[in-house]
Amino acid sequence: MKVVGFVGSPREGSNTGIMVEEILNGASEAGAETELLNLSKMDIAPCKACMHCKENNGECGTSDDMQIAYAKIREADAFVLGSPVYMWQMSAQAKLFTDRLFANFKTGFEEKYGQKDMALVFSQNNPDENMFKEYFYYTRNMFDFLGYNVVDMLTSTENRIPGEVKNKKEVMDRARKIGRELAKG
C-alpha cells in the first residue's frame, strides 16, 4: 500500500502541508508507504488542451515535472491533494496539477492502474466553516467525475499563521483517521 501527498501551498511550514503530512502519518501508522511532494517546488505547466493524451493512451505531451506526479499517482494506491483557499478556490499550484489530471480522464487509466482513492484538504483563514463549502463539494464532485474515489475531505478554518493548525487537536486527529482510511484501501 502506498499513499502520496501533494501540497498546493507556496508557504513553508504551511497549514495545508501540515494537514497533508498528518494524513500521511496516519497512513504510515496503518502500514502504508508514504511520500510527500510540494507542488510549488515543481515545474508544472498549464494544460494546453492539445488532446495529445486522448490520442496517446493518457500520455501527456508536455514534458515537465507533472510527469513525476503522474508516475507517483500510477504507483500509489491513494493520494491526497491539499490546498489553501485562494480567491475562493484552490491555489494556482493545486489548479495546475488538477487541470493536468485531465490526461488520465477517459484514457484507460482506471483499467491499467485501478481506481485511485483520494482525500482533499483545504485550509482557510476565514472563520466561517461554511464560507467555501459549495466550492469544496464542487471540487469533490469534479474528482469523482474524473474517476477518483474521494474517500474524505478535511477542512480547517482560521489558519492565518503558518503552523497554527498544529494546535487544533480535532483537525489533526481527523487527519490521522483519514490517513488510516486511505491505507485500508
trRosetta pair geometry for C-beta under 8 A, 3 or more apart (Angstrom, degrees):
i j d omega theta_ij theta_ji phi_ij phi_ji
1 27 7.8 -142 132 -177 115 100
1 30 8.0 -55 97 110 151 97
1 31 6.4 72 49 106 126 90
1 32 4.3 -78 113 -109 106 84
1 33 6.9 157 91 18 56 73
1 77 5.2 -58 -146 21 66 150
1 78 7.9 5 -172 13 92 102
1 183 5.5 91 140 -157 146 68
1 185 6.2 -124 -117 -46 117 114
2 32 6.3 147 -108 -173 20 93
2 33 4.6 -26 -107 69 80 99
2 34 7.3 165 -160 -83 61 33
2 35 7.4 7 -174 4 103 102
2 75 6.2 -29 83 132 154 85
2 76 4.6 -116 105 -123 99 62
2 77 5.6 128 51 5 61 85
2 78 7.8 179 95 36 49 65
3 23 7.8 -123 147 133 139 94
3 24 6.2 -174 103 -119 114 72
3 27 4.2 -63 35 -179 151 164
3 32 4.8 38 1 149 104 147
3 33 7.6 162 25 80 62 49
3 34 5.2 -19 71 -106 87 82
3 35 7.9 176 93 28 48 64
3 76 6.2 86 -117 -160 22 115
3 77 6.7 -49 -71 61 63 86
3 78 4.7 -15 -112 75 87 96
3 79 6.7 164 -164 -93 62 36
3 80 6.9 43 171 -16 103 98
3 179 7.0 148 108 -150 167 79
3 182 5.2 81 -111 128 137 127
3 183 6.3 -72 -30 -79 133 73
4 34 7.2 158 -90 -159 35 57
4 35 5.0 -17 -117 66 81 94
4 36 7.6 169 -164 -84 60 28
4 37 6.8 11 179 3 104 106
4 72 4.7 127 -131 160 167 112
4 73 6.8 -114 56 -81 141 50
4 75 7.9 82 -38 76 133 92
4 76 4.4 -100 -2 -77 106 150
4 78 7.8 177 27 96 64 50
4 79 4.6 -20 68 -113 85 93
4 80 7.4 -158 100 26 45 72
5 20 4.2 133 -172 168 130 110
5 21 6.9 -179 94 -74 169 41
5 23 6.5 138 -96 75 125 110
5 24 5.0 -81 -25 -56 134 121
5 34 7.0 21 -8 -173 102 103
5 35 7.2 -168 27 94 72 47
5 36 4.6 -15 67 -112 108 73
5 37 7.0 173 90 27 57 63
5 79 7.0 168 -85 -164 29 69
5 80 4.3 -12 -115 60 77 111
5 82 7.0 10 -173 -2 99 112
6 20 7.5 -121 64 -149 29 151
6 37 5.4 -16 -108 71 67 97
6 39 5.7 54 -180 -49 96 106
6 69 6.9 47 -100 -133 133 114
6 79 6.6 28 -5 174 102 115
6 80 6.7 -176 28 89 65 59
6 81 5.0 -11 67 -110 108 66
6 82 7.0 177 90 25 57 70
6 94 7.7 129 125 -116 109 78
6 97 6.2 156 161 -169 147 163
7 14 6.9 145 180 62 125 127
7 16 5.8 132 -153 119 91 102
7 17 4.5 34 -138 -98 150 79
7 20 5.2 -149 -82 34 91 156
7 36 6.8 25 -16 -175 111 98
7 37 7.2 -170 20 93 77 46
7 38 4.8 -27 64 -115 110 65
7 39 6.3 -155 81 7 49 84
7 40 7.6 -53 106 5 89 94
7 82 5.2 -16 -118 66 60 111
8 16 6.8 -76 59 150 67 153
8 39 4.9 -2 -101 41 59 138
8 40 7.4 111 -161 -40 36 87
8 81 6.7 32 -21 -178 118 83
8 82 6.1 -168 22 93 83 54
8 83 3.9 -16 70 -96 129 85
8 84 7.4 -145 96 16 86 64
8 90 6.2 6 116 -180 158 104
8 91 4.6 168 144 54 104 116
8 93 4.4 171 -155 92 75 99
8 94 2.9 13 -134 -59 165 94
8 95 7.9 105 -158 -8 141 54
8 97 6.6 -122 -91 19 111 134
9 14 3.7 -177 117 148 151 175
9 15 7.7 155 -92 52 168 60
9 16 4.1 150 -33 52 132 131
9 17 5.7 -108 50 -35 126 91
9 38 7.9 -65 62 -149 67 94
9 40 6.8 -61 101 -21 33 131
9 82 7.1 -37 -16 118 101 100
9 83 6.8 158 -55 -140 73 41
9 84 5.0 78 -102 -13 103 106
9 91 6.4 152 -94 -21 45 161
9 93 7.4 -126 -29 53 10 139
9 123 7.5 -1 -75 45 136 128
10 14 7.8 106 63 -62 32 141
10 40 4.1 149 -106 -120 64 153
10 91 7.1 -172 -16 -173 89 147
10 93 6.4 157 -58 -25 84 139
11 14 3.9 116 78 -79 104 101
11 16 7.9 114 50 31 106 102
11 17 7.6 -139 83 -4 83 121
11 84 7.6 51 12 -24 119 147
11 162 5.3 -156 154 -89 131 124
12 162 7.0 40 87 -163 55 164
13 17 6.9 -143 -163 64 12 133
13 18 7.4 27 -175 -51 55 105
13 162 4.4 87 103 156 95 127
13 163 5.3 -16 160 -56 112 97
14 17 4.3 98 61 5 89 103
14 18 6.9 -150 97 -6 49 84
14 84 6.7 -102 -174 -47 129 120
14 123 7.3 167 160 54 97 157
14 162 5.5 -72 -100 -127 37 100
15 18 5.6 -52 -148 35 33 114
15 19 6.4 34 154 -20 65 105
15 84 7.1 91 61 -93 98 103
15 123 4.3 151 101 -153 112 155
15 156 6.5 -130 161 84 124 133
15 159 4.0 -21 -31 -176 177 137
15 162 6.4 -143 -33 -134 72 47
15 163 7.0 -106 -76 -19 71 14
15 164 5.9 -24 -88 51 121 83
15 165 4.1 113 -148 -14 96 123
16 19 5.9 -58 -152 35 29 110
16 20 6.4 25 154 -15 66 106
16 82 4.4 152 179 148 95 114
16 83 6.1 -14 -139 -160 147 5
16 84 5.0 -107 -41 -51 131 76
16 121 6.2 132 -153 119 76 113
16 122 7.7 -26 -111 -145 101 23
16 123 4.5 -128 -68 10 75 127
17 20 5.8 -55 -146 38 32 108
17 21 6.1 33 155 -19 66 108
17 36 7.9 77 -157 -174 88 133
17 38 7.1 -1 -108 -104 120 103
17 82 6.9 164 -76 95 33 144
18 21 5.6 -54 -146 38 29 113
18 22 6.3 31 154 -22 64 105
18 163 6.7 118 -52 -115 149 45
18 165 5.2 161 84 72 132 118
18 166 5.9 -91 -172 -62 151 83
19 22 5.7 -52 -148 33 30 112
19 23 6.8 34 151 -19 62 100
19 82 5.9 156 80 -129 105 141
19 121 4.8 163 114 -166 125 136
19 123 6.3 179 -2 -62 141 111
19 154 6.1 -173 178 112 126 132
19 156 6.4 -160 -82 -1 140 133
19 165 5.9 -51 -57 142 94 158
19 171 6.9 -62 -110 158 106 111
19 172 7.9 -123 -112 -97 65 57
19 175 5.3 -147 -160 -103 68 139
20 23 5.7 -50 -155 32 35 113
20 24 6.6 34 148 -16 65 104
20 36 6.7 122 122 -129 114 107
20 80 5.2 160 -141 117 91 131
20 82 4.0 -113 -59 -13 116 144
20 121 5.5 -150 -71 34 79 160
21 24 5.5 -56 -151 39 35 112
21 25 6.3 43 148 -26 67 101
21 36 6.3 3 -94 -95 78 149
22 25 5.2 -43 -147 29 37 118
22 26 6.7 40 151 -19 63 99
22 172 5.3 -120 -146 -146 157 72
22 175 3.7 53 105 115 117 140
22 176 5.8 -74 165 -57 91 71
22 179 7.1 -139 130 -29 54 134
23 26 5.8 -52 -156 34 34 112
23 27 6.5 33 147 -17 65 105
23 80 5.2 124 97 -95 148 161
23 119 6.2 -154 -152 75 151 147
23 121 6.9 -128 -22 -64 141 133
23 154 7.3 -158 -70 8 121 151
23 175 4.8 -96 -61 -177 69 85
23 176 7.3 -148 -104 -83 34 26
23 178 5.1 -41 -125 88 102 108
23 179 4.1 162 -176 -67 51 96
23 182 7.1 53 172 9 103 141
24 27 5.4 -51 -146 38 37 113
24 28 6.1 42 152 -23 67 104
24 34 4.1 122 -166 -171 103 148
24 35 7.9 -144 -139 40 137 18
24 36 6.1 -84 -34 -66 168 101
24 80 7.1 -120 -56 20 84 142
24 179 6.0 -141 -49 -122 8 129
25 28 5.6 -53 -147 36 30 114
25 29 6.4 35 153 -21 63 103
25 34 7.9 -85 -60 26 28 171
25 175 7.8 51 47 121 102 105
25 176 6.1 -50 91 -108 98 88
25 179 6.2 139 67 44 50 178
26 29 5.7 -50 -149 33 32 114
26 30 6.6 22 153 -11 63 108
26 175 6.5 -177 -16 126 131 63
26 176 3.5 154 -80 -161 113 52
26 177 6.3 -87 -146 -12 153 15
26 178 6.5 104 71 64 154 55
26 179 2.5 131 73 62 101 121
26 180 4.7 -85 166 -32 103 74
26 182 7.9 95 98 34 105 101
26 183 7.3 -151 124 -8 74 123
27 30 5.8 -64 -153 42 32 107
27 32 4.0 -46 161 54 93 136
27 34 5.4 120 87 -77 119 119
27 78 7.6 -153 -120 74 140 125
27 179 3.8 -107 -31 -177 71 92
27 180 6.8 -155 -84 -70 41 30
27 182 5.3 -39 -95 78 115 109
27 183 4.2 157 -146 -57 70 108
28 31 7.7 147 -175 12 29 8
28 32 5.9 -87 -82 67 36 76
28 33 7.7 46 -109 -123 77 17
28 34 5.0 -71 -64 -2 98 127
28 179 7.4 -25 11 164 64 133
28 183 7.8 -144 -26 -85 19 142
29 176 7.1 18 24 -164 142 104
29 179 7.3 81 33 110 97 123
29 180 6.7 -43 78 -85 104 94
29 183 8.0 -157 67 2 61 166
30 179 6.9 173 8 127 119 83
30 180 4.4 137 -54 -131 136 69
30 183 3.6 138 89 87 128 151
30 184 6.8 -68 170 -51 146 68
31 183 6.1 133 56 175 73 129
32 77 7.6 -119 -132 46 118 122
32 78 8.0 -45 -141 44 154 111
32 179 7.8 -141 40 174 134 88
32 182 7.3 -22 -37 106 167 91
32 183 3.9 -127 -30 -119 122 103
35 72 6.7 -122 87 -147 136 121
35 76 8.0 -122 39 -85 108 117
37 41 7.9 -136 -179 61 69 104
37 42 6.8 30 169 -45 111 132
37 68 7.5 164 -129 123 151 116
37 69 6.8 -164 101 -97 162 84
37 72 6.7 -149 -21 -15 142 177
38 41 4.5 57 88 12 105 110
38 42 7.2 170 93 -16 56 90
39 42 5.4 -61 -149 34 42 114
39 44 6.6 -36 -164 8 91 141
39 69 8.0 34 -105 -86 89 137
39 93 4.1 135 110 165 116 110
39 94 6.4 135 56 -74 163 50
39 96 7.3 158 175 65 124 107
39 97 5.4 -74 -124 -46 140 132
40 93 4.9 -57 -72 -98 71 155
42 65 3.9 -157 -171 116 96 150
42 66 7.5 114 149 -62 128 51
42 68 7.0 -137 -135 58 127 128
42 69 7.1 74 179 -45 166 112
43 64 5.1 -118 111 -168 90 105
43 65 4.7 119 53 -5 65 115
44 64 5.9 143 -113 120 37 128
44 65 5.5 -81 -64 68 73 95
44 66 4.8 93 -128 -57 96 94
44 69 7.4 18 -96 -4 127 140
44 93 7.5 98 49 -152 126 66
44 96 4.6 129 112 133 116 128
44 97 6.1 4 158 -73 169 66
44 100 6.5 -108 -173 -17 113 153
45 48 7.6 7 128 -44 118 94
45 62 5.4 -128 61 -179 125 143
45 64 5.1 148 -2 -14 97 162
45 66 7.4 -91 36 -10 68 124
45 96 7.3 -178 109 -161 14 121
46 96 5.9 -96 -91 -124 57 90
46 99 6.5 -7 -156 92 69 149
46 100 8.0 -156 -163 -61 28 93
47 62 7.9 -141 -121 -3 43 146
47 99 4.4 -131 -6 143 120 107
47 100 5.4 -175 -69 -85 94 57
47 102 5.7 50 -124 32 154 133
48 61 7.7 -70 48 72 128 108
48 62 6.4 145 -4 -62 115 122
50 61 5.8 -73 85 48 141 138
51 54 4.6 -41 -168 33 82 117
51 55 6.2 70 136 -14 86 101
52 55 6.1 -71 -153 46 32 101
52 56 5.7 -11 163 14 71 124
52 59 7.2 -73 136 95 96 74
52 60 6.6 82 86 -161 113 35
52 61 3.2 23 87 -28 172 124
52 62 8.0 152 47 -21 142 66
53 56 6.3 -79 -130 56 23 88
53 58 5.4 14 -170 -141 93 28
53 59 6.3 -170 -119 66 63 33
53 60 5.2 -6 -76 -88 109 55
53 61 7.1 -121 -45 -12 66 81
53 102 6.9 137 60 112 155 79
53 103 3.7 -138 -121 -133 153 76
53 104 7.9 -62 -179 -35 138 30
53 107 5.9 -74 155 -81 91 157
54 106 7.6 11 -118 95 93 96
54 107 6.3 -124 -110 -92 47 106
56 59 4.3 -70 123 51 114 102
56 61 7.3 111 28 -63 146 88
57 107 5.8 126 -170 170 33 100
57 108 5.9 -37 -151 47 84 128
58 103 5.4 97 -166 155 65 80
58 104 5.6 48 -149 -107 120 44
58 107 3.4 146 -65 114 88 139
58 108 6.3 -124 -22 56 123 81
58 109 5.3 132 -112 -66 157 92
58 112 8.0 -138 33 25 151 144
59 103 7.3 -63 129 -174 5 122
60 66 6.5 -35 77 105 163 123
60 67 7.1 -142 62 -82 115 75
60 70 6.8 -159 9 -59 120 151
60 100 6.6 15 -109 -168 154 96
60 103 4.2 -58 -67 -99 95 153
62 66 6.8 38 92 46 109 128
62 100 7.7 -94 57 -128 132 116
63 67 6.5 0 -142 -33 54 137
64 67 6.7 149 69 -4 39 92
65 68 5.1 -30 -169 21 67 117
65 69 6.9 68 137 -16 74 96
66 69 5.1 -48 -152 38 49 116
66 70 6.2 57 147 -25 72 97
66 96 8.0 -124 -78 143 120 96
66 97 7.2 176 -115 -119 99 61
66 100 4.8 -85 -147 157 150 160
67 70 5.6 -45 -147 31 33 115
67 71 6.6 34 153 -18 62 104
68 71 5.9 -58 -154 36 30 110
68 72 6.4 29 151 -19 66 107
69 72 5.6 -54 -146 36 33 112
69 73 6.3 31 156 -18 66 105
69 97 6.5 -134 -165 -137 167 100
69 100 7.6 82 78 97 137 132
70 73 5.9 -59 -150 37 29 108
70 74 6.3 30 153 -20 65 107
70 103 7.1 -39 -104 85 128 137
70 104 7.6 177 -131 -59 94 108
71 74 5.7 -53 -147 35 32 113
71 75 6.3 24 158 -13 65 110
72 75 6.0 -61 -147 42 28 107
72 76 6.0 26 156 -24 65 114
72 79 7.5 96 125 -101 98 129
73 76 5.7 -58 -139 35 29 111
73 79 5.7 -44 -114 -35 81 150
73 104 7.6 -76 114 -70 144 154
73 113 7.9 65 126 148 78 156
73 116 6.4 -31 -175 -94 91 167
74 112 7.9 -30 -140 116 105 110
74 113 5.0 -105 -142 -115 71 146
76 79 5.3 86 104 -61 154 91
76 116 6.8 58 95 -137 94 120
77 114 7.8 -19 -134 91 65 137
77 116 7.2 163 165 -133 30 74
77 117 6.8 9 140 32 75 101
77 182 7.9 140 100 166 96 81
77 185 5.6 -52 163 -101 136 106
78 116 6.1 149 -110 -176 40 79
78 117 4.0 -29 -109 76 106 94
78 118 6.1 176 -166 -80 77 43
78 119 7.6 40 168 -8 115 86
78 151 7.4 -6 -143 -8 131 137
78 182 4.2 -171 117 -171 160 103
78 183 7.6 -112 35 -68 139 35
78 185 7.1 -149 -36 -100 117 63
79 116 6.2 8 11 165 96 130
79 117 8.0 154 23 90 51 56
79 118 5.1 -14 69 -112 70 95
80 118 6.6 161 -89 -163 34 73
80 119 4.8 -14 -114 63 86 93
80 120 7.7 173 -159 -85 66 19
80 121 6.2 34 176 -12 106 115
80 178 8.0 94 -105 129 123 122
80 182 7.3 -58 -59 -84 98 166
81 94 6.3 112 174 -146 108 105
81 97 7.0 180 -132 108 121 136
81 98 7.3 90 -168 -75 159 94
81 118 6.7 15 1 -179 94 123
81 119 7.8 -177 30 88 59 50
81 120 5.8 -18 69 -115 89 65
81 121 7.0 -169 97 28 42 80
82 94 7.6 -117 97 -96 33 129
82 120 7.6 140 -91 -173 46 46
82 121 3.5 -19 -108 71 90 118
82 122 7.4 -169 -153 -67 63 31
82 123 7.4 35 -179 -10 103 100
83 86 7.7 -85 167 3 104 95
83 90 4.0 19 130 -145 166 90
83 91 4.9 -157 -157 11 102 90
83 93 7.6 179 -117 73 99 88
83 94 3.7 -36 -88 -36 129 163
83 121 7.2 141 19 86 50 71
83 122 6.1 -13 71 -109 75 68
83 123 7.7 -154 107 27 35 77
84 91 5.7 56 54 -50 78 115
84 122 7.4 103 -134 -162 21 60
84 123 4.8 -44 -108 72 71 94
84 124 6.9 136 -166 -84 70 45
84 159 7.7 -133 -124 94 103 123
85 88 6.8 4 -179 -120 104 15
85 89 7.0 123 -151 52 71 8
85 90 7.5 -61 -112 -91 45 32
85 122 6.0 53 -54 -175 90 106
85 123 7.0 -141 -2 86 78 44
85 124 4.1 13 18 -98 129 97
85 125 7.7 -127 60 14 105 69
85 126 7.3 -46 74 14 147 109
85 132 5.5 -130 -120 -57 145 170
85 135 7.9 103 -127 88 109 145
86 89 6.7 -40 70 71 66 60
86 90 7.0 7 34 140 92 22
86 91 4.7 85 1 -99 132 62
86 92 7.1 -55 79 -19 155 71
88 132 6.3 -178 -152 -112 61 104
88 135 6.3 173 163 -58 77 156
89 95 7.4 53 130 -75 115 121
89 132 7.9 177 -81 -152 36 122
89 135 5.6 -138 -102 -162 68 140
90 94 4.0 -99 166 90 122 129
90 95 5.3 154 91 -57 107 81
90 98 6.9 88 77 -12 158 144
90 122 7.7 -101 -94 -108 78 99
90 139 6.9 108 -37 -109 118 145
91 94 4.8 93 56 11 80 101
91 95 6.8 -143 96 -7 41 90
92 95 5.5 -57 -143 38 31 113
92 96 6.4 37 157 -23 66 100
93 96 6.1 -49 -152 29 28 110
93 97 6.8 26 151 -13 60 108
94 97 5.7 -57 -153 39 34 114
94 98 6.1 35 152 -21 68 110
95 98 5.5 -53 -141 39 32 113
95 99 6.1 34 159 -20 66 105
96 99 6.0 -56 -147 36 26 109
96 100 6.4 21 157 -15 62 111
97 100 6.0 -67 -153 38 26 108
97 101 7.0 37 149 -33 62 98
98 101 5.7 -45 -160 13 36 116
98 142 7.9 43 -177 118 124 133
99 102 6.2 -18 173 -14 50 113
100 103 6.3 -8 171 -3 64 109
101 104 5.5 -41 -175 29 69 111
101 105 7.1 81 131 -35 73 97
101 146 6.2 40 125 -178 119 151
102 105 5.2 -47 -155 16 46 122
102 146 7.8 -97 -96 -128 46 117
103 107 6.8 -38 164 10 52 156
104 107 6.3 -125 -157 41 25 113
104 109 4.0 42 -164 -69 86 164
104 146 7.2 63 86 170 100 105
104 147 7.2 -133 128 60 101 129
105 109 7.5 -13 -53 10 18 133
105 146 5.2 -78 -94 -147 107 80
105 147 6.6 168 -118 3 65 119
106 147 7.9 173 -48 -40 56 136
108 111 4.9 -55 -163 44 72 117
108 112 5.7 66 139 -21 89 105
109 112 6.0 -69 -150 42 26 104
109 113 5.8 -35 177 33 68 111
109 147 7.0 125 74 98 116 151
110 113 7.0 -78 -120 60 19 72
110 114 6.5 -9 -163 177 59 12
110 115 5.1 16 -137 -73 107 69
110 147 5.4 -116 -55 176 124 133
113 116 7.2 -4 122 -52 109 101
115 147 6.4 -128 -125 164 90 83
115 148 7.0 153 -174 -129 81 33
115 149 5.4 74 145 -23 115 109
116 148 5.4 -35 75 -128 88 87
116 149 7.0 -169 94 26 37 83
117 148 7.5 110 -138 -178 13 82
117 149 4.8 -42 -104 78 60 106
117 151 5.0 35 -172 -39 106 119
117 182 5.7 176 114 -136 125 75
117 185 6.7 -171 -1 -137 142 47
118 143 6.4 -102 74 171 137 141
118 148 4.9 -3 12 170 127 129
118 149 6.9 139 19 71 72 52
118 150 5.7 -39 76 -104 87 57
118 151 6.7 171 69 8 30 88
118 182 7.9 36 -122 -120 18 118
119 150 7.1 108 -107 -159 33 68
119 151 5.5 -49 -74 61 83 96
119 152 5.0 -5 -123 66 104 78
119 153 6.7 180 -167 -85 72 36
119 154 6.7 30 166 -2 117 99
119 178 5.1 91 -124 171 159 126
119 181 8.0 104 -69 78 127 114
119 182 6.1 -84 -21 -67 117 126
120 136 7.1 157 116 -161 138 86
120 139 6.3 132 -139 116 158 119
120 140 6.1 -119 10 -85 148 82
120 143 7.1 -174 -59 1 120 155
120 150 6.4 -6 -13 -146 104 116
120 152 7.8 -147 36 106 66 47
120 153 4.5 -5 63 -120 100 86
120 154 7.3 -176 94 30 54 62
121 153 7.7 -176 -75 -161 33 55
121 154 4.9 -8 -113 67 75 100
121 155 7.6 163 -161 -82 45 42
121 175 7.7 41 -111 -117 124 103
122 132 7.1 -136 155 99 149 134
122 136 5.8 -107 3 -104 156 110
122 153 7.4 9 5 180 102 97
122 154 7.4 175 29 93 61 54
122 155 4.6 -10 69 -110 97 86
122 156 7.6 -180 95 26 57 61
123 155 7.5 173 -82 -156 31 56
123 156 5.2 -11 -117 62 73 97
123 159 4.7 -58 -178 65 105 155
123 165 6.7 -78 -122 -60 124 140
124 131 7.0 -166 145 67 160 125
124 132 6.2 170 -76 13 155 137
124 155 7.1 2 6 -171 106 100
124 156 7.3 173 31 87 66 52
124 157 5.6 -21 74 -116 95 59
124 158 7.9 24 98 -18 69 28
124 159 6.5 104 71 36 26 100
125 157 7.7 33 147 -170 11 59
125 158 6.5 39 -166 -127 43 26
125 159 5.9 -104 -87 64 52 54
125 160 4.6 68 -130 -81 110 74
126 131 4.7 -40 122 31 147 167
126 132 7.3 126 54 -18 139 104
126 157 6.3 -70 91 -146 58 98
126 158 7.6 -81 96 -64 21 52
127 157 5.4 93 -139 157 33 126
127 158 4.9 36 -97 -66 76 101
128 131 4.0 101 89 -45 108 102
128 157 7.1 -177 54 -134 22 143
129 133 7.4 56 136 -64 64 107
129 155 6.8 125 -153 108 86 126
129 157 5.2 -98 -82 -39 71 138
130 133 4.7 -31 -152 -18 57 131
132 135 4.7 -46 -177 42 84 118
132 136 5.9 91 123 -29 87 95
132 155 7.9 -177 74 -141 106 142
133 136 5.6 -54 -147 34 33 113
133 137 6.4 23 158 -11 67 106
134 137 6.1 -61 -149 42 29 104
134 138 6.1 36 151 -24 65 107
135 138 5.4 -51 -144 35 32 116
135 139 6.3 34 155 -20 65 104
136 139 5.8 -55 -153 35 29 111
136 140 6.5 31 149 -19 63 105
136 153 6.1 121 171 169 113 145
136 155 6.3 -44 -109 -68 155 134
137 140 5.3 -46 -143 35 38 115
137 141 6.2 40 155 -19 66 104
138 141 5.8 -57 -151 38 28 111
138 142 6.4 32 150 -23 63 105
139 142 5.6 -51 -148 32 32 114
139 143 6.7 29 155 -14 64 102
140 143 6.0 -58 -153 37 31 106
140 144 6.4 33 149 -19 65 106
140 150 5.0 174 -155 127 86 171
140 153 5.7 -63 -83 -64 126 140
141 144 5.4 -50 -147 36 35 115
141 145 6.2 39 152 -22 65 104
142 145 5.5 -54 -150 36 31 114
142 146 6.4 31 151 -20 64 106
143 146 5.5 -51 -145 36 35 113
143 148 4.6 -48 169 59 93 121
143 150 5.2 97 92 -60 124 116
144 147 8.0 90 172 -36 29 11
144 148 6.8 -90 -88 69 30 68
144 149 7.5 53 -116 -115 72 33
144 150 5.7 -72 -63 7 85 110
150 153 6.7 15 169 -55 118 94
151 178 7.1 136 105 -158 112 85
151 181 5.6 166 160 127 136 121
151 182 6.0 177 49 -84 160 74
152 178 4.7 -131 74 -123 142 107
152 181 6.4 79 -12 74 130 152
154 171 7.1 108 -177 -159 111 82
154 174 6.0 154 -121 119 112 114
154 175 5.8 71 -140 -90 166 74
154 178 5.9 -94 -46 -29 123 159
156 159 5.6 65 113 -41 105 130
156 165 5.3 58 136 -119 163 116
156 168 6.2 136 -145 82 125 163
156 171 4.7 42 -97 -128 120 147
158 164 7.3 -113 123 136 75 145
159 164 5.1 -178 -134 67 65 121
159 165 5.4 4 -114 -56 123 96
160 164 6.8 61 47 -18 57 155
161 164 4.9 105 68 -47 84 111
163 166 5.5 -22 -178 2 70 119
164 167 6.3 -60 -176 30 52 107
164 168 7.5 45 137 -22 73 107
165 168 5.3 -54 -159 26 54 117
165 171 5.8 -88 -166 100 96 147
165 172 7.2 140 149 -62 85 89
166 172 6.9 54 -142 -73 39 134
168 171 4.0 28 114 21 118 117
168 172 6.3 143 87 -16 67 89
169 172 5.8 -62 -143 42 30 108
169 173 5.9 30 160 -20 68 109
170 173 5.9 -54 -144 37 26 110
170 174 6.3 25 156 -18 61 109
171 174 5.8 -58 -149 38 28 110
171 175 6.4 34 151 -25 64 104
172 175 5.5 -48 -148 30 33 116
172 176 6.8 33 154 -17 63 101
173 176 5.9 -54 -154 34 33 109
173 177 6.5 34 149 -20 65 106
174 177 5.5 -53 -150 35 35 115
174 178 6.4 39 151 -22 67 101
175 178 5.8 -52 -151 32 32 111
175 179 6.6 35 150 -20 63 104
176 179 5.5 -52 -153 33 35 116
176 180 6.6 36 150 -20 66 102
177 180 5.7 -52 -151 34 34 111
177 181 6.5 37 149 -20 64 103
178 181 5.5 -53 -152 34 34 115
178 182 6.4 35 151 -20 66 103
179 182 5.7 -53 -149 34 32 111
179 183 6.4 31 153 -20 65 107
180 183 5.7 -56 -149 36 32 113
180 184 6.8 41 151 -29 63 99
181 184 5.8 -50 -157 22 33 114
182 185 7.7 37 168 -69 40 42
